[in-house]
Amino acid sequence: MSIYRSKPSPFFEVRVQELDPFPTVTGLCAGYERGRWRAEELGDYLFDYLAEFALSHSEREKFSHLTARRLMQAAAKSVYETDKFAQRGEFGELMLHAVVRQLFDSEPAVSKIFYKSASNDTVKGFDAVHVVAPPEAELELWLGEVKLYEDAKSAIRDVCSELRKHYDDGFLRSEFAVVARYLDPSWEHAAALAALLDLNASLDEIVRWIRVPVLVTYDSAVLASHTSSSEAYVAGFAEEIAGLHDYFKERDLPAEILIHLLLVPLRSKREFLATLDAKLRAWQAI
């Protein structure tokens, strides 16, 4: 049985979802509690996924009540160890990991965090490499991108620029080679994914099985102007998400890839990053 069958109960409320045609859009809400946006609770939810996000498959299989403290500390230290966290991307990648796991029942194929040579290094390439293995169907490769920004439209412009670069044939071949090299042979889908990404396989065939979750966070005017999930908030949330979806669809997107736009409004990116940084330091010190 896969170790990925167990996961936290869903945290995000799916308030907007349009699944046809592509690019799809899903608007995710962390919600309110006692008049405040649930920043602490969202941080706790993301840290439920920290070990899965940062450790190798073999390390995760060793997780038990005897190894939990050591492995969680190792996972926390591998993210970064610096005071200059405001512009780092690891927390966006952690959120992308959690969202794709919750929404699409995926499994991480490789942890790029695990393969950093030093904790403060940055890792290039796709921000998430997951698979979805539908029963009686071919393996899907989910290659994610994320932008954890204050301004939504700036995030969309920048992520679309990256999408165009990352779906260049040369970049894809290079990235596939890296993924194949880092696959843990003890993972049940390692052989199937390696076969899909084989150098002799046509890109036309590989692209058929690629899905692209694109996560964008931003400081939301709607979220900041409410203190509960009222009817007015829900209506404003839906309008805000629809406008950003339209803006995304107007960009020059790569052809032939199936994109899922995932929008997560924040009350304040800066405050939320500070919350996550404090949690990370607590785990590093255990």
TORMAR-191165 format. One record per residue (C-alpha): residue number from 0; residue in one letter; x, y, z. Coordinates in steps of 0.25 Angstrom, whole numbers, always signed. Last residue first. Layout:
<milos>
{num: NUM; residuo: A; xx: X; yy: Y; zz: Z}
...
</milos>
This chain:
<milos>
{num: 285; residuo: I; xx: +52; yy: +83; zz: +73}
{num: 284; residuo: A; xx: +60; yy: +95; zz: +68}
{num: 283; residuo: Q; xx: +57; yy: +94; zz: +53}
{num: 282; residuo: W; xx: +43; yy: +91; zz: +55}
{num: 281; residuo: A; xx: +41; yy: +104; zz: +63}
{num: 280; residuo: R; xx: +49; yy: +112; zz: +52}
{num: 279; residuo: L; xx: +40; yy: +106; zz: +41}
{num: 278; residuo: K; xx: +27; yy: +111; zz: +49}
{num: 277; residuo: A; xx: +33; yy: +125; zz: +51}
{num: 276; residuo: D; xx: +36; yy: +125; zz: +36}
{num: 275; residuo: L; xx: +22; yy: +121; zz: +33}
{num: 274; residuo: T; xx: +16; yy: +133; zz: +41}
{num: 273; residuo: A; xx: +26; yy: +143; zz: +35}
{num: 272; residuo: L; xx: +22; yy: +138; zz: +21}
{num: 271; residuo: F; xx: +7; yy: +140; zz: +25}
{num: 270; residuo: E; xx: +10; yy: +154; zz: +29}
{num: 269; residuo: R; xx: +17; yy: +158; zz: +17}
{num: 268; residuo: K; xx: +7; yy: +151; zz: +8}
{num: 267; residuo: S; xx: -4; yy: +159; zz: +14}
{num: 266; residuo: R; xx: -19; yy: +155; zz: +14}
{num: 265; residuo: L; xx: -16; yy: +143; zz: +4}
{num: 264; residuo: P; xx: -24; yy: +139; zz: -8}
{num: 263; residuo: V; xx: -21; yy: +125; zz: -13}
{num: 262; residuo: L; xx: -23; yy: +123; zz: -28}
{num: 261; residuo: L; xx: -21; yy: +110; zz: -35}
{num: 260; residuo: L; xx: -20; yy: +110; zz: -51}
{num: 259; residuo: H; xx: -20; yy: +96; zz: -56}
{num: 258; residuo: I; xx: -13; yy: +96; zz: -70}
{num: 257; residuo: L; xx: -14; yy: +84; zz: -80}
{num: 256; residuo: I; xx: -3; yy: +86; zz: -90}
{num: 255; residuo: E; xx: -4; yy: +86; zz: -105}
{num: 254; residuo: A; xx: -1; yy: +101; zz: -107}
{num: 253; residuo: P; xx: +7; yy: +109; zz: -98}
{num: 252; residuo: L; xx: +0; yy: +121; zz: -92}
{num: 251; residuo: D; xx: +1; yy: +135; zz: -98}
{num: 250; residuo: R; xx: -8; yy: +142; zz: -88}
{num: 249; residuo: E; xx: -23; yy: +145; zz: -89}
{num: 248; residuo: K; xx: -27; yy: +133; zz: -82}
{num: 247; residuo: F; xx: -19; yy: +138; zz: -69}
{num: 246; residuo: Y; xx: -27; yy: +151; zz: -69}
{num: 245; residuo: D; xx: -40; yy: +144; zz: -71}
{num: 244; residuo: H; xx: -36; yy: +135; zz: -59}
{num: 243; residuo: L; xx: -33; yy: +147; zz: -51}
{num: 242; residuo: G; xx: -46; yy: +154; zz: -53}
{num: 241; residuo: A; xx: -53; yy: +141; zz: -50}
{num: 240; residuo: I; xx: -46; yy: +139; zz: -37}
{num: 239; residuo: E; xx: -49; yy: +154; zz: -32}
{num: 238; residuo: E; xx: -64; yy: +152; zz: -36}
{num: 237; residuo: A; xx: -65; yy: +139; zz: -28}
{num: 236; residuo: F; xx: -58; yy: +145; zz: -16}
{num: 235; residuo: G; xx: -67; yy: +157; zz: -16}
{num: 234; residuo: A; xx: -80; yy: +148; zz: -16}
{num: 233; residuo: V; xx: -74; yy: +139; zz: -5}
{num: 232; residuo: Y; xx: -70; yy: +151; zz: +3}
{num: 231; residuo: A; xx: -84; yy: +158; zz: +1}
{num: 230; residuo: E; xx: -91; yy: +145; zz: +5}
{num: 229; residuo: S; xx: -82; yy: +144; zz: +18}
{num: 228; residuo: S; xx: -70; yy: +136; zz: +20}
{num: 227; residuo: S; xx: -65; yy: +145; zz: +31}
{num: 226; residuo: T; xx: -57; yy: +157; zz: +34}
{num: 225; residuo: H; xx: -57; yy: +164; zz: +21}
{num: 224; residuo: S; xx: -49; yy: +175; zz: +14}
{num: 223; residuo: A; xx: -36; yy: +168; zz: +14}
{num: 222; residuo: L; xx: -42; yy: +156; zz: +7}
{num: 221; residuo: V; xx: -48; yy: +165; zz: -4}
{num: 220; residuo: A; xx: -35; yy: +173; zz: -6}
{num: 219; residuo: S; xx: -27; yy: +160; zz: -8}
{num: 218; residuo: D; xx: -12; yy: +160; zz: -6}
{num: 217; residuo: Y; xx: -8; yy: +149; zz: -16}
{num: 216; residuo: T; xx: -5; yy: +134; zz: -18}
{num: 215; residuo: V; xx: -4; yy: +128; zz: -31}
{num: 214; residuo: L; xx: -3; yy: +113; zz: -33}
{num: 213; residuo: V; xx: -1; yy: +107; zz: -47}
{num: 212; residuo: P; xx: -4; yy: +92; zz: -48}
{num: 211; residuo: V; xx: +1; yy: +87; zz: -61}
{num: 210; residuo: R; xx: -4; yy: +73; zz: -66}
{num: 209; residuo: I; xx: +6; yy: +64; zz: -75}
{num: 208; residuo: W; xx: +1; yy: +51; zz: -81}
{num: 207; residuo: R; xx: -1; yy: +55; zz: -95}
{num: 206; residuo: V; xx: +12; yy: +63; zz: -94}
{num: 205; residuo: I; xx: +20; yy: +50; zz: -93}
{num: 204; residuo: E; xx: +15; yy: +44; zz: -106}
{num: 203; residuo: D; xx: +18; yy: +57; zz: -114}
{num: 202; residuo: L; xx: +31; yy: +57; zz: -107}
{num: 201; residuo: S; xx: +34; yy: +44; zz: -114}
{num: 200; residuo: A; xx: +41; yy: +34; zz: -105}
{num: 199; residuo: N; xx: +55; yy: +30; zz: -108}
{num: 198; residuo: L; xx: +60; yy: +39; zz: -96}
{num: 197; residuo: D; xx: +51; yy: +31; zz: -87}
{num: 196; residuo: L; xx: +41; yy: +40; zz: -79}
{num: 195; residuo: L; xx: +30; yy: +30; zz: -79}
{num: 194; residuo: A; xx: +39; yy: +18; zz: -76}
{num: 193; residuo: A; xx: +45; yy: +26; zz: -64}
{num: 192; residuo: L; xx: +30; yy: +29; zz: -59}
{num: 191; residuo: A; xx: +26; yy: +14; zz: -60}
{num: 190; residuo: A; xx: +39; yy: +9; zz: -53}
{num: 189; residuo: A; xx: +38; yy: +19; zz: -42}
{num: 188; residuo: H; xx: +23; yy: +17; zz: -39}
{num: 187; residuo: E; xx: +24; yy: +8; zz: -27}
{num: 186; residuo: W; xx: +35; yy: +16; zz: -20}
{num: 185; residuo: S; xx: +47; yy: +8; zz: -16}
{num: 184; residuo: P; xx: +55; yy: +12; zz: -28}
{num: 183; residuo: D; xx: +55; yy: +27; zz: -23}
{num: 182; residuo: L; xx: +55; yy: +35; zz: -36}
{num: 181; residuo: Y; xx: +66; yy: +46; zz: -36}
{num: 180; residuo: R; xx: +72; yy: +42; zz: -50}
{num: 179; residuo: A; xx: +58; yy: +41; zz: -56}
{num: 178; residuo: V; xx: +55; yy: +55; zz: -51}
{num: 177; residuo: V; xx: +68; yy: +61; zz: -56}
{num: 176; residuo: A; xx: +66; yy: +55; zz: -70}
{num: 175; residuo: F; xx: +52; yy: +60; zz: -71}
{num: 174; residuo: E; xx: +57; yy: +74; zz: -68}
{num: 173; residuo: S; xx: +67; yy: +74; zz: -79}
{num: 172; residuo: R; xx: +57; yy: +68; zz: -89}
{num: 171; residuo: L; xx: +47; yy: +78; zz: -85}
{num: 170; residuo: F; xx: +57; yy: +90; zz: -86}
{num: 169; residuo: G; xx: +61; yy: +86; zz: -100}
{num: 168; residuo: D; xx: +46; yy: +85; zz: -105}
{num: 167; residuo: D; xx: +42; yy: +98; zz: -99}
{num: 166; residuo: Y; xx: +31; yy: +96; zz: -90}
{num: 165; residuo: H; xx: +39; yy: +102; zz: -78}
{num: 164; residuo: K; xx: +41; yy: +116; zz: -85}
{num: 163; residuo: R; xx: +26; yy: +118; zz: -89}
{num: 162; residuo: L; xx: +22; yy: +114; zz: -75}
{num: 161; residuo: E; xx: +32; yy: +123; zz: -69}
{num: 160; residuo: S; xx: +26; yy: +135; zz: -76}
{num: 159; residuo: C; xx: +12; yy: +131; zz: -72}
{num: 158; residuo: V; xx: +17; yy: +130; zz: -57}
{num: 157; residuo: D; xx: +22; yy: +145; zz: -58}
{num: 156; residuo: R; xx: +10; yy: +151; zz: -64}
{num: 155; residuo: I; xx: +1; yy: +143; zz: -55}
{num: 154; residuo: A; xx: +9; yy: +148; zz: -43}
{num: 153; residuo: S; xx: +9; yy: +162; zz: -47}
{num: 152; residuo: K; xx: -6; yy: +161; zz: -49}
{num: 151; residuo: A; xx: -8; yy: +156; zz: -35}
{num: 150; residuo: D; xx: +0; yy: +166; zz: -27}
{num: 149; residuo: E; xx: +5; yy: +162; zz: -14}
{num: 148; residuo: Y; xx: +13; yy: +149; zz: -19}
{num: 147; residuo: L; xx: +14; yy: +134; zz: -17}
{num: 146; residuo: K; xx: +16; yy: +130; zz: -31}
{num: 145; residuo: V; xx: +15; yy: +115; zz: -34}
{num: 144; residuo: E; xx: +18; yy: +105; zz: -45}
{num: 143; residuo: G; xx: +14; yy: +90; zz: -45}
{num: 142; residuo: L; xx: +18; yy: +78; zz: -54}
{num: 141; residuo: W; xx: +8; yy: +67; zz: -52}
{num: 140; residuo: L; xx: +11; yy: +54; zz: -60}
{num: 139; residuo: E; xx: -1; yy: +45; zz: -62}
{num: 138; residuo: L; xx: +1; yy: +30; zz: -61}
{num: 137; residuo: E; xx: -8; yy: +22; zz: -71}
{num: 136; residuo: A; xx: -21; yy: +17; zz: -67}
{num: 135; residuo: E; xx: -28; yy: +5; zz: -60}
{num: 134; residuo: P; xx: -29; yy: +13; zz: -46}
{num: 133; residuo: P; xx: -24; yy: +27; zz: -48}
{num: 132; residuo: A; xx: -9; yy: +29; zz: -44}
{num: 131; residuo: V; xx: -6; yy: +44; zz: -42}
{num: 130; residuo: V; xx: +8; yy: +48; zz: -42}
{num: 129; residuo: H; xx: +16; yy: +59; zz: -36}
{num: 128; residuo: V; xx: +27; yy: +68; zz: -40}
{num: 127; residuo: A; xx: +26; yy: +82; zz: -33}
{num: 126; residuo: D; xx: +33; yy: +95; zz: -35}
{num: 125; residuo: F; xx: +38; yy: +92; zz: -49}
{num: 124; residuo: G; xx: +52; yy: +95; zz: -52}
{num: 123; residuo: K; xx: +62; yy: +102; zz: -43}
{num: 122; residuo: V; xx: +66; yy: +99; zz: -29}
{num: 121; residuo: T; xx: +71; yy: +110; zz: -19}
{num: 120; residuo: D; xx: +82; yy: +107; zz: -9}
{num: 119; residuo: N; xx: +80; yy: +112; zz: +5}
{num: 118; residuo: S; xx: +80; yy: +97; zz: +11}
{num: 117; residuo: A; xx: +92; yy: +93; zz: +3}
{num: 116; residuo: S; xx: +94; yy: +82; zz: -8}
{num: 115; residuo: K; xx: +79; yy: +82; zz: -11}
{num: 114; residuo: Y; xx: +74; yy: +68; zz: -15}
{num: 113; residuo: F; xx: +64; yy: +67; zz: -3}
{num: 112; residuo: I; xx: +58; yy: +80; zz: -7}
{num: 111; residuo: K; xx: +56; yy: +75; zz: -21}
{num: 110; residuo: S; xx: +46; yy: +64; zz: -15}
{num: 109; residuo: V; xx: +43; yy: +55; zz: -26}
{num: 108; residuo: A; xx: +31; yy: +47; zz: -31}
{num: 107; residuo: P; xx: +21; yy: +54; zz: -21}
{num: 106; residuo: E; xx: +7; yy: +46; zz: -21}
{num: 105; residuo: S; xx: -6; yy: +52; zz: -26}
{num: 104; residuo: D; xx: -20; yy: +52; zz: -20}
{num: 103; residuo: F; xx: -24; yy: +63; zz: -29}
{num: 102; residuo: L; xx: -30; yy: +74; zz: -20}
{num: 101; residuo: Q; xx: -23; yy: +71; zz: -7}
{num: 100; residuo: R; xx: -9; yy: +66; zz: -12}
{num: 99; residuo: V; xx: -9; yy: +78; zz: -23}
{num: 98; residuo: V; xx: -12; yy: +88; zz: -12}
{num: 97; residuo: A; xx: -2; yy: +82; zz: -2}
{num: 96; residuo: H; xx: +10; yy: +82; zz: -12}
{num: 95; residuo: L; xx: +6; yy: +96; zz: -17}
{num: 94; residuo: M; xx: +6; yy: +101; zz: -3}
{num: 93; residuo: L; xx: +20; yy: +95; zz: -1}
{num: 92; residuo: E; xx: +25; yy: +101; zz: -14}
{num: 91; residuo: G; xx: +20; yy: +115; zz: -9}
{num: 90; residuo: F; xx: +27; yy: +113; zz: +4}
{num: 89; residuo: E; xx: +40; yy: +109; zz: -3}
{num: 88; residuo: G; xx: +40; yy: +122; zz: -12}
{num: 87; residuo: R; xx: +50; yy: +131; zz: -5}
{num: 86; residuo: Q; xx: +47; yy: +146; zz: -6}
{num: 85; residuo: A; xx: +44; yy: +149; zz: +9}
{num: 84; residuo: F; xx: +53; yy: +138; zz: +15}
{num: 83; residuo: K; xx: +66; yy: +146; zz: +17}
{num: 82; residuo: D; xx: +68; yy: +142; zz: +31}
{num: 81; residuo: T; xx: +74; yy: +129; zz: +26}
{num: 80; residuo: E; xx: +73; yy: +114; zz: +29}
{num: 79; residuo: Y; xx: +65; yy: +108; zz: +17}
{num: 78; residuo: V; xx: +56; yy: +97; zz: +14}
{num: 77; residuo: S; xx: +66; yy: +86; zz: +17}
{num: 76; residuo: K; xx: +66; yy: +90; zz: +32}
{num: 75; residuo: A; xx: +51; yy: +87; zz: +33}
{num: 74; residuo: A; xx: +52; yy: +73; zz: +27}
{num: 73; residuo: A; xx: +64; yy: +70; zz: +36}
{num: 72; residuo: Q; xx: +56; yy: +74; zz: +48}
{num: 71; residuo: M; xx: +44; yy: +66; zz: +44}
{num: 70; residuo: L; xx: +53; yy: +54; zz: +41}
{num: 69; residuo: R; xx: +59; yy: +55; zz: +55}
{num: 68; residuo: R; xx: +46; yy: +57; zz: +63}
{num: 67; residuo: A; xx: +38; yy: +46; zz: +55}
{num: 66; residuo: T; xx: +49; yy: +35; zz: +56}
{num: 65; residuo: L; xx: +43; yy: +27; zz: +68}
{num: 64; residuo: H; xx: +29; yy: +30; zz: +66}
{num: 63; residuo: S; xx: +30; yy: +25; zz: +51}
{num: 62; residuo: F; xx: +35; yy: +31; zz: +38}
{num: 61; residuo: K; xx: +45; yy: +21; zz: +31}
{num: 60; residuo: E; xx: +36; yy: +21; zz: +18}
{num: 59; residuo: R; xx: +38; yy: +36; zz: +17}
{num: 58; residuo: E; xx: +53; yy: +34; zz: +17}
{num: 57; residuo: S; xx: +52; yy: +25; zz: +5}
{num: 56; residuo: H; xx: +42; yy: +34; zz: -2}
{num: 55; residuo: S; xx: +52; yy: +46; zz: -1}
{num: 54; residuo: L; xx: +49; yy: +57; zz: +9}
{num: 53; residuo: A; xx: +45; yy: +71; zz: +7}
{num: 52; residuo: F; xx: +30; yy: +71; zz: +3}
{num: 51; residuo: E; xx: +26; yy: +58; zz: +10}
{num: 50; residuo: A; xx: +33; yy: +64; zz: +23}
{num: 49; residuo: L; xx: +26; yy: +77; zz: +21}
{num: 48; residuo: Y; xx: +12; yy: +73; zz: +18}
{num: 47; residuo: D; xx: +6; yy: +75; zz: +32}
{num: 46; residuo: F; xx: +14; yy: +88; zz: +31}
{num: 45; residuo: L; xx: +4; yy: +93; zz: +20}
{num: 44; residuo: Y; xx: -8; yy: +90; zz: +30}
{num: 43; residuo: D; xx: -1; yy: +97; zz: +41}
{num: 42; residuo: G; xx: +1; yy: +110; zz: +33}
{num: 41; residuo: L; xx: -13; yy: +110; zz: +28}
{num: 40; residuo: E; xx: -17; yy: +109; zz: +43}
{num: 39; residuo: E; xx: -9; yy: +121; zz: +47}
{num: 38; residuo: A; xx: -13; yy: +129; zz: +35}
{num: 37; residuo: R; xx: -28; yy: +127; zz: +37}
{num: 36; residuo: W; xx: -34; yy: +141; zz: +34}
{num: 35; residuo: R; xx: -39; yy: +147; zz: +46}
{num: 34; residuo: G; xx: -54; yy: +150; zz: +51}
{num: 33; residuo: R; xx: -55; yy: +138; zz: +60}
{num: 32; residuo: E; xx: -50; yy: +128; zz: +50}
{num: 31; residuo: Y; xx: -49; yy: +132; zz: +35}
{num: 30; residuo: G; xx: -47; yy: +124; zz: +22}
{num: 29; residuo: A; xx: -35; yy: +118; zz: +15}
{num: 28; residuo: C; xx: -42; yy: +119; zz: +2}
{num: 27; residuo: L; xx: -38; yy: +113; zz: -11}
{num: 26; residuo: G; xx: -42; yy: +118; zz: -25}
{num: 25; residuo: T; xx: -41; yy: +107; zz: -36}
{num: 24; residuo: V; xx: -39; yy: +110; zz: -50}
{num: 23; residuo: T; xx: -38; yy: +102; zz: -63}
{num: 22; residuo: P; xx: -29; yy: +106; zz: -75}
{num: 21; residuo: F; xx: -35; yy: +98; zz: -81}
{num: 20; residuo: P; xx: -50; yy: +96; zz: -84}
{num: 19; residuo: D; xx: -56; yy: +92; zz: -75}
{num: 18; residuo: L; xx: -53; yy: +90; zz: -61}
{num: 17; residuo: E; xx: -58; yy: +103; zz: -54}
{num: 16; residuo: Q; xx: -57; yy: +103; zz: -39}
{num: 15; residuo: V; xx: -60; yy: +114; zz: -30}
{num: 14; residuo: R; xx: -62; yy: +113; zz: -15}
{num: 13; residuo: V; xx: -53; yy: +101; zz: -12}
{num: 12; residuo: E; xx: -51; yy: +102; zz: +3}
{num: 11; residuo: F; xx: -37; yy: +99; zz: +7}
{num: 10; residuo: F; xx: -34; yy: +89; zz: +18}
{num: 9; residuo: P; xx: -36; yy: +75; zz: +13}
{num: 8; residuo: S; xx: -33; yy: +64; zz: +24}
{num: 7; residuo: P; xx: -18; yy: +62; zz: +25}
{num: 6; residuo: K; xx: -12; yy: +50; zz: +17}
{num: 5; residuo: S; xx: -12; yy: +35; zz: +16}
{num: 4; residuo: R; xx: -12; yy: +28; zz: +3}
{num: 3; residuo: Y; xx: +2; yy: +34; zz: +1}
{num: 2; residuo: I; xx: +10; yy: +23; zz: +8}
{num: 1; residuo: S; xx: +5; yy: +14; zz: -4}
{num: 0; residuo: M; xx: +0; yy: +0; zz: +0}
</milos>
